[in-house]
Amino acid sequence: MFSYLGLTFFAYRNFTWSPELIGVEFCIVLIGRCLGTFFLIGLLKCFKYDKNHPNPINFKELFFIWYAGLIRGAIAFGLVLRIDHGFSNREVIITTCLSLVVFTTVFFGSTVGLLSKCFFSKKKTNSAQAALLEEANDSHHTRFQ
C-alpha cells in the first residue's frame, strides 16, 4: 500500500495542488489530535479515572500518544479517492490528503521510534537491569541454600 502511495504521489503531479490548504489541514490535524488526546484525558482526570490506578498516564506517555497518532494512513487516501468525479475541487482534496498521508507517514513514522527511545528507554533499561539483578540474586540464593 505504501509503495502505491509513493507512486501515486508522482501520478497526481498534473492535479491542482494548494500548499495553503495543505498547511491549514496539517495545523488542523495537529490541533485536532491534541484536543483529542490531552483534552479527553484531562476530562477523564476530572472524573478521577486514575484515582486507584497503580500507573496513571503521565505527560510523556500522553505526548507520545499524541505524536504517534499524527501519522495519517492509507485508509484516508482510499476514502478520498471514492469522492465522485463530478465533485468540485476533487483534485485539490485528493492532493491535499495525499500530501498529508505521505508527509506524516514518512516524517512522524520515522521519528516515532526515536521519540520512544528518548522518552522511555531509561525506564525500560533500569527496570530490565533491576529484573536481571533480582533474578541473579534469586538464583544465587537458591544455589547456596
Helices and strands as residue ranges (DSSP letters): H 2-11, H 19-34, I 35-39, H 40-46, H 59-68, H 74-81, H 90-143
